Amino acid sequence: MLITFKTPSAPDVMMLENLAEYLLGIIGKPLGERGVITHDELPSAIQKLESAIVTDKKERAEHDGHFHEGEEGHEPHEIPIGLAQRAYPFLDMLRLAQKHNTDILWGV
């Protein structure tokens, strides 16, 4: 199922339910049928999401050093998309909503 986040200060952001639940979990909000991130909650939400992205990048950099591509007995594999790439549209929306002092809604 697709979840659409809306705010007057940014284009709508649509994402799959599991990603929406994950990102909202990072910022401490449950994914309900309807919800809101108020403008008062935005600074904390942005900080939490940025922190999670930094941690993810650090862990991915450490993991990248453990690849054995080209070595005998090791299959090459794709590097999965990181949190920064998945979260960027939502993080951008959070920042724009904070800049314009607006709330973010979903399920409306």
Backbone as CSV, one residue per row, in Angstrom:
resi,resn,N_x,N_y,N_z,CA_x,CA_y,CA_z,C_x,C_y,C_z
1,MET,0.835,-1.173,0.000,0.000,0.000,0.000,0.887,1.247,0.000
2,LEU,0.480,2.261,-0.718,1.215,3.519,-0.776,0.713,4.493,0.282
3,ILE,1.655,5.176,0.904,1.346,6.221,1.877,1.769,7.543,1.244
4,THR,0.890,8.538,1.285,1.184,9.851,0.725,1.278,10.875,1.843
5,PHE,2.442,11.513,1.912,2.669,12.580,2.886,2.417,13.903,2.184
6,LYS,1.712,14.811,2.880,1.313,16.084,2.285,1.662,17.241,3.213
7,THR,2.084,18.338,2.596,2.288,19.592,3.298,2.153,20.712,2.267
8,PRO,1.666,21.857,2.649,1.526,22.953,1.684,2.868,23.488,1.167
9,SER,3.954,23.203,1.873,5.242,23.791,1.519,6.146,22.908,0.668
10,ALA,5.655,21.722,0.241,6.477,20.817,-0.574,5.573,19.924,-1.420
11,PRO,6.140,19.367,-2.487,5.357,18.384,-3.256,5.056,17.157,-2.395
12,ASP,3.966,16.466,-2.719,3.617,15.240,-2.004,4.751,14.225,-2.134
13,VAL,4.934,13.426,-1.089,5.909,12.339,-1.100,5.140,11.050,-0.889
14,MET,5.275,10.136,-1.859,4.608,8.836,-1.772,5.658,7.763,-1.567
15,MET,5.333,6.805,-0.705,6.246,5.683,-0.484,5.456,4.459,-0.058
16,LEU,6.090,3.318,-0.179,5.455,2.080,0.248,5.290,2.082,1.767
17,GLU,4.279,1.392,2.212,3.925,1.381,3.625,5.084,0.951,4.520
18,ASN,5.848,-0.075,4.110,6.929,-0.553,4.984,8.023,0.496,5.150
19,LEU,8.329,1.257,4.092,9.316,2.323,4.209,8.774,3.461,5.066
20,ALA,7.509,3.812,4.868,6.887,4.867,5.675,6.911,4.486,7.153
21,GLU,6.581,3.254,7.453,6.588,2.795,8.841,8.001,2.860,9.423
22,TYR,8.998,2.482,8.632,10.392,2.514,9.082,10.851,3.946,9.348
23,LEU,10.610,4.849,8.404,11.043,6.236,8.562,10.318,6.922,9.719
24,LEU,9.024,6.687,9.832,8.282,7.268,10.949,8.769,6.692,12.280
25,GLY,9.123,5.422,12.285,9.666,4.806,13.496,10.954,5.477,13.936
26,ILE,11.799,5.834,12.976,13.050,6.525,13.290,12.774,7.842,14.006
27,ILE,11.747,8.550,13.561,11.466,9.858,14.161,10.499,9.763,15.346
28,GLY,10.102,8.541,15.687,9.280,8.336,16.881,7.787,8.508,16.680
29,LYS,7.321,8.318,15.460,5.884,8.435,15.183,5.361,7.074,14.705
30,PRO,4.180,6.670,15.167,3.593,5.436,14.640,2.898,5.708,13.296
31,LEU,2.877,4.701,12.456,2.143,4.820,11.193,0.717,4.377,11.440
32,GLY,-0.164,5.330,11.584,-1.575,5.030,11.728,-2.271,5.271,10.405
33,GLU,-3.557,5.026,10.397,-4.347,5.281,9.192,-4.229,6.746,8.780
34,ARG,-4.186,7.610,9.780,-3.974,9.043,9.572,-2.950,9.517,10.592
35,GLY,-2.255,10.576,10.240,-1.287,11.092,11.194,-0.789,12.463,10.812
36,VAL,-0.027,13.042,11.737,0.521,14.368,11.519,1.888,14.465,12.192
37,ILE,2.773,15.175,11.548,4.019,15.613,12.160,3.863,17.123,12.258
38,THR,3.714,17.620,13.471,3.470,19.051,13.641,4.759,19.835,13.425
39,HIS,4.596,21.114,13.132,5.777,21.954,12.902,6.666,22.002,14.140
40,ASP,6.097,21.833,15.334,6.890,21.792,16.566,7.746,20.526,16.668
41,GLU,7.316,19.449,16.030,8.049,18.176,16.072,9.138,18.090,15.006
42,LEU,9.121,18.991,14.047,10.032,18.891,12.906,11.521,18.970,13.267
43,PRO,11.970,19.885,14.119,13.408,19.917,14.421,13.931,18.585,14.969
44,SER,13.198,17.986,15.887,13.597,16.700,16.457,13.545,15.595,15.396
45,ALA,12.496,15.601,14.575,12.353,14.587,13.525,13.504,14.669,12.529
46,ILE,13.862,15.875,12.132,14.966,16.067,11.186,16.268,15.576,11.798
47,GLN,16.519,15.937,13.045,17.750,15.525,13.713,17.835,14.003,13.821
48,LYS,16.739,13.356,14.186,16.729,11.896,14.320,16.976,11.209,12.974
49,LEU,16.349,11.705,11.924,16.511,11.099,10.614,17.928,11.334,10.079
50,GLU,18.452,12.542,10.253,19.828,12.823,9.821,20.824,11.946,10.572
51,SER,20.606,11.761,11.858,21.479,10.913,12.664,21.437,9.459,12.186
52,ALA,20.245,8.968,11.878,20.102,7.598,11.377,20.796,7.434,10.031
53,ILE,20.754,8.456,9.196,21.419,8.410,7.892,22.933,8.356,8.075
54,VAL,23.469,9.173,8.986,24.910,9.167,9.252,25.343,7.783,9.745
55,THR,24.573,7.216,10.668,24.889,5.882,11.188,24.840,4.846,10.076
56,ASP,23.833,4.906,9.233,23.699,3.962,8.126,24.875,4.088,7.167
57,LYS,25.269,5.320,6.839,26.408,5.524,5.934,27.691,4.956,6.525
58,LYS,27.876,5.160,7.829,29.070,4.649,8.503,29.088,3.119,8.455
59,GLU,27.958,2.503,8.765,27.868,1.043,8.744,28.066,0.501,7.337
60,ARG,27.524,1.192,6.349,27.684,0.754,4.961,29.137,0.870,4.523
61,ALA,29.831,1.934,4.949,31.239,2.119,4.595,32.082,0.999,5.208
62,GLU,31.772,0.631,6.447,32.483,-0.475,7.085,32.208,-1.781,6.359
63,HIS,30.965,-1.985,5.964,30.580,-3.206,5.266,31.219,-3.265,3.883
64,ASP,31.302,-2.129,3.201,31.896,-2.088,1.866,33.332,-2.599,1.894
65,GLY,34.034,-2.369,2.976,35.406,-2.839,3.098,35.515,-4.338,3.238
66,HIS,34.396,-5.013,3.463,34.415,-6.459,3.650,33.992,-7.232,2.404
67,PHE,33.781,-6.533,1.296,33.421,-7.236,0.070,34.635,-8.000,-0.457
68,HIS,34.374,-9.152,-1.012,35.440,-9.985,-1.560,35.227,-10.202,-3.049
69,GLU,34.702,-9.199,-3.714,34.413,-9.380,-5.131,35.708,-9.662,-5.880
70,GLY,35.607,-10.578,-6.785,36.757,-10.941,-7.594,37.586,-12.060,-6.980
71,GLU,37.389,-12.338,-5.706,38.114,-13.426,-5.067,37.424,-14.742,-5.392
72,GLU,38.205,-15.768,-5.452,37.666,-17.088,-5.769,36.683,-17.534,-4.689
73,GLY,35.558,-18.055,-5.119,34.551,-18.562,-4.198,33.566,-17.523,-3.703
74,HIS,33.707,-16.286,-4.140,32.783,-15.233,-3.709,32.031,-14.692,-4.910
75,GLU,30.709,-14.750,-4.817,29.844,-14.253,-5.879,29.739,-12.733,-5.790
76,PRO,29.801,-12.033,-6.913,29.554,-10.587,-6.856,28.087,-10.342,-6.534
77,HIS,27.816,-9.260,-5.826,26.439,-8.938,-5.492,26.247,-7.429,-5.520
78,GLU,25.001,-7.044,-5.691,24.676,-5.621,-5.726,24.662,-5.054,-4.319
79,ILE,25.086,-3.800,-4.204,25.017,-3.107,-2.926,23.611,-2.527,-2.808
80,PRO,22.895,-2.865,-1.744,21.520,-2.360,-1.614,21.488,-0.840,-1.452
81,ILE,20.363,-0.257,-1.786,20.172,1.185,-1.665,20.194,1.550,-0.180
82,GLY,20.907,2.618,0.135,21.051,3.033,1.526,19.895,3.886,2.017
83,LEU,19.901,4.110,3.310,18.855,4.898,3.946,18.819,6.317,3.399
84,ALA,19.981,6.900,3.136,20.020,8.279,2.632,19.224,8.402,1.338
85,GLN,19.404,7.447,0.432,18.686,7.497,-0.839,17.189,7.293,-0.654
86,ARG,16.827,6.423,0.249,15.405,6.150,0.481,14.723,7.291,1.234
87,ALA,15.461,7.911,2.154,14.863,8.920,3.034,14.928,10.335,2.470
88,TYR,15.763,10.585,1.447,15.987,11.951,0.993,14.705,12.717,0.661
89,PRO,13.783,12.175,-0.130,12.570,12.966,-0.434,11.780,13.338,0.823
90,PHE,11.707,12.419,1.769,10.985,12.672,3.012,11.737,13.701,3.859
91,LEU,13.058,13.569,3.945,13.864,14.519,4.704,13.771,15.910,4.101
92,ASP,13.778,15.987,2.783,13.624,17.267,2.101,12.264,17.889,2.452
93,MET,11.225,17.066,2.474,9.893,17.550,2.849,9.892,18.075,4.283
94,LEU,10.520,17.337,5.204,10.598,17.778,6.593,11.271,19.147,6.690
95,ARG,12.370,19.307,5.971,13.109,20.576,6.009,12.281,21.732,5.443
96,LEU,11.586,21.485,4.331,10.756,22.539,3.741,9.584,22.899,4.651
97,ALA,8.987,21.904,5.262,7.880,22.167,6.184,8.375,22.977,7.388
98,GLN,9.573,22.662,7.863,10.135,23.427,8.979,10.395,24.876,8.555
99,LYS,10.970,25.041,7.373,11.278,26.380,6.866,10.017,27.239,6.758
100,HIS,8.906,26.634,6.340,7.656,27.367,6.128,6.678,27.227,7.294
101,ASN,7.134,26.573,8.379,6.322,26.446,9.587,4.969,25.768,9.320
102,THR,5.007,24.658,8.579,3.785,23.919,8.257,3.877,22.497,8.808
103,ASP,2.733,21.846,8.932,2.652,20.463,9.379,2.721,19.526,8.183
104,ILE,3.021,18.252,8.466,2.978,17.202,7.447,1.891,16.230,7.849
105,LEU,1.031,15.894,6.903,-0.107,15.003,7.157,-0.025,13.775,6.267
106,TRP,-0.630,12.686,6.708,-0.843,11.527,5.847,-2.195,10.919,6.176
107,GLY,-2.735,10.219,5.193,-4.035,9.572,5.366,-5.229,10.498,5.215
108,VAL,-5.010,11.649,4.604,-6.122,12.602,4.427,-6.453,12.764,2.962
